[in-house]
Amino acid sequence: MDIKTNKVADGIEMIVTGRLDTNTALELEMALKALPQAKQTLHLDLSGIEYVSSAGLRVILLAHKIMLPQGGKMVLRQPSEFCRQVLGATGMDGILAFE
């Protein structure tokens, strides 16, 4: 998995590519927890995700929960078709915001 973080006008864009599973979820979790504590939008780009497991879903939900208390929000940007299917099957597509 590869994670790239960029500053954008209204917050931060985090581009995640590869597999988001038990072996890589902790890496994304650490990157999320290292984000500046500020009211901002996290644009989580999942267009390059090939596979996401339950551990990956947990971290995506964690990103959402990290942003809320700060007065910010998280939006998923262009999730891959596989991600969309998994998010839909788990009902997370009804909880999370999409661009």
DOPA-88604 format. One record per residue (C-alpha): x, y, z; residue number from 0; residue in three letters. Coordinates in pm, 1 decimal. Layout:
<atoms>
+----------+----------+----------+-----+---------+
|       xx |       yy |       zz | num | residuo |
+----------+----------+----------+-----+---------+
|        X |        Y |        Z | NUM |     ALA |
...
+----------+----------+----------+-----+---------+
</atoms>
This chain:
<atoms>
+----------+----------+----------+-----+---------+
|       xx |       yy |       zz | num | residuo |
+----------+----------+----------+-----+---------+
|      0.0 |      0.0 |      0.0 |   0 |     MET |
|    110.7 |    354.1 |    -75.1 |   1 |     ASP |
|    -17.9 |    670.1 |     97.0 |   2 |     ILE |
|     34.5 |   1021.0 |    -39.0 |   3 |     LYS |
|    -84.0 |   1326.2 |    152.0 |   4 |     THR |
|   -140.4 |   1666.2 |     -7.9 |   5 |     ASN |
|   -266.1 |   1997.2 |    128.6 |   6 |     LYS |
|   -577.8 |   2122.1 |    -54.5 |   7 |     VAL |
|   -781.9 |   2441.7 |    -16.1 |   8 |     ALA |
|  -1027.8 |   2306.4 |    241.1 |   9 |     ASP |
|   -810.8 |   2048.5 |    414.4 |  10 |     GLY |
|   -607.4 |   1742.6 |    325.9 |  11 |     ILE |
|   -617.4 |   1492.0 |     43.2 |  12 |     GLU |
|   -492.2 |   1144.6 |    125.8 |  13 |     MET |
|   -443.4 |    915.1 |   -174.8 |  14 |     ILE |
|   -429.1 |    546.1 |    -85.8 |  15 |     VAL |
|   -332.9 |    281.7 |   -341.5 |  16 |     THR |
|   -281.4 |    -95.2 |   -327.4 |  17 |     GLY |
|   -433.8 |   -335.8 |    -76.7 |  18 |     ARG |
|   -599.7 |   -215.5 |    241.6 |  19 |     LEU |
|   -601.0 |   -523.9 |    460.9 |  20 |     ASP |
|   -477.1 |   -664.4 |    791.4 |  21 |     THR |
|   -114.6 |   -620.0 |    686.5 |  22 |     ASN |
|   -150.2 |   -254.9 |    580.3 |  23 |     THR |
|   -439.1 |   -109.3 |    783.9 |  24 |     ALA |
|   -212.6 |     -4.4 |   1070.8 |  25 |     LEU |
|     -0.8 |    206.5 |    833.3 |  26 |     GLU |
|   -309.0 |    402.0 |    723.5 |  27 |     LEU |
|   -430.2 |    430.2 |   1082.7 |  28 |     GLU |
|    -98.8 |    584.4 |   1189.5 |  29 |     MET |
|   -107.6 |    829.9 |    897.4 |  30 |     ALA |
|   -461.3 |    934.7 |    994.2 |  31 |     LEU |
|   -370.5 |    984.9 |   1358.2 |  32 |     LYS |
|    -75.5 |   1202.0 |   1250.7 |  33 |     ALA |
|   -300.4 |   1450.8 |   1068.3 |  34 |     LEU |
|   -308.4 |   1802.1 |   1214.6 |  35 |     PRO |
|   -586.5 |   1853.1 |   1468.5 |  36 |     GLN |
|   -793.3 |   2118.2 |   1292.8 |  37 |     ALA |
|  -1136.9 |   2181.0 |   1147.1 |  38 |     LYS |
|  -1085.3 |   2062.4 |    791.7 |  39 |     GLN |
|  -1202.9 |   1816.0 |    530.9 |  40 |     THR |
|  -1018.2 |   1492.3 |    471.3 |  41 |     LEU |
|  -1053.7 |   1382.7 |    109.6 |  42 |     HIS |
|   -973.9 |   1011.0 |    121.1 |  43 |     LEU |
|   -900.4 |    902.8 |   -237.0 |  44 |     ASP |
|   -959.5 |    528.8 |   -272.0 |  45 |     LEU |
|   -952.3 |    509.1 |   -652.0 |  46 |     SER |
|   -633.4 |    301.4 |   -644.8 |  47 |     GLY |
|   -747.7 |     43.8 |   -387.4 |  48 |     ILE |
|   -737.2 |   -308.5 |   -530.6 |  49 |     GLU |
|   -872.0 |   -486.9 |   -222.7 |  50 |     TYR |
|  -1018.3 |   -386.7 |    112.8 |  51 |     VAL |
|  -1073.8 |   -623.3 |    407.0 |  52 |     SER |
|  -1268.3 |   -576.0 |    730.0 |  53 |     SER |
|   -950.5 |   -431.1 |    886.2 |  54 |     ALA |
|   -941.0 |   -174.3 |    606.3 |  55 |     GLY |
|  -1307.5 |    -89.3 |    657.5 |  56 |     LEU |
|  -1239.6 |    -32.4 |   1025.4 |  57 |     ARG |
|   -969.0 |    221.3 |    942.6 |  58 |     VAL |
|  -1192.0 |    400.4 |    689.0 |  59 |     ILE |
|  -1457.4 |    432.8 |    959.2 |  60 |     LEU |
|  -1189.1 |    548.2 |   1203.5 |  61 |     LEU |
|  -1095.9 |    829.3 |    962.7 |  62 |     ALA |
|  -1457.9 |    943.7 |    971.2 |  63 |     HIS |
|  -1461.8 |    932.3 |   1351.8 |  64 |     LYS |
|  -1131.0 |   1121.2 |   1383.4 |  65 |     ILE |
|  -1256.7 |   1415.2 |   1177.4 |  66 |     MET |
|  -1597.0 |   1464.9 |   1348.3 |  67 |     LEU |
|  -1487.7 |   1582.9 |   1696.3 |  68 |     PRO |
|  -1261.9 |   1843.2 |   1534.7 |  69 |     GLN |
|  -1558.7 |   1991.2 |   1348.9 |  70 |     GLY |
|  -1429.1 |   1855.4 |   1021.0 |  71 |     GLY |
|  -1548.1 |   1583.0 |    791.1 |  72 |     LYS |
|  -1421.8 |   1303.4 |    573.3 |  73 |     MET |
|  -1533.2 |   1239.0 |    218.3 |  74 |     VAL |
|  -1441.5 |    939.9 |      7.3 |  75 |     LEU |
|  -1311.2 |   1035.1 |   -332.5 |  76 |     ARG |
|  -1363.5 |    799.8 |   -625.8 |  77 |     GLN |
|  -1360.5 |    464.5 |   -445.9 |  78 |     PRO |
|  -1264.4 |    178.9 |   -676.4 |  79 |     SER |
|  -1540.8 |    -51.5 |   -793.8 |  80 |     GLU |
|  -1428.5 |   -316.3 |   -543.7 |  81 |     PHE |
|  -1443.3 |    -60.0 |   -260.2 |  82 |     CYS |
|  -1790.3 |     52.4 |   -366.8 |  83 |     ARG |
|  -1914.6 |   -307.1 |   -360.5 |  84 |     GLN |
|  -1771.6 |   -372.9 |    -14.3 |  85 |     VAL |
|  -1897.2 |    -40.9 |    125.3 |  86 |     LEU |
|  -2241.7 |   -115.0 |    -17.9 |  87 |     GLY |
|  -2251.8 |   -472.0 |    114.1 |  88 |     ALA |
|  -2162.4 |   -354.6 |    465.4 |  89 |     THR |
|  -2398.8 |    -54.9 |    466.5 |  90 |     GLY |
|  -2112.6 |    189.0 |    514.2 |  91 |     MET |
|  -2214.1 |    369.8 |    193.6 |  92 |     ASP |
|  -2512.3 |    503.1 |    389.3 |  93 |     GLY |
|  -2292.2 |    642.1 |    668.2 |  94 |     ILE |
|  -2002.6 |    796.1 |    477.1 |  95 |     LEU |
|  -1996.3 |   1092.8 |    238.8 |  96 |     ALA |
|  -1879.2 |   1051.5 |   -120.5 |  97 |     PHE |
|  -1750.5 |   1298.9 |   -380.4 |  98 |     GLU |
+----------+----------+----------+-----+---------+
</atoms>
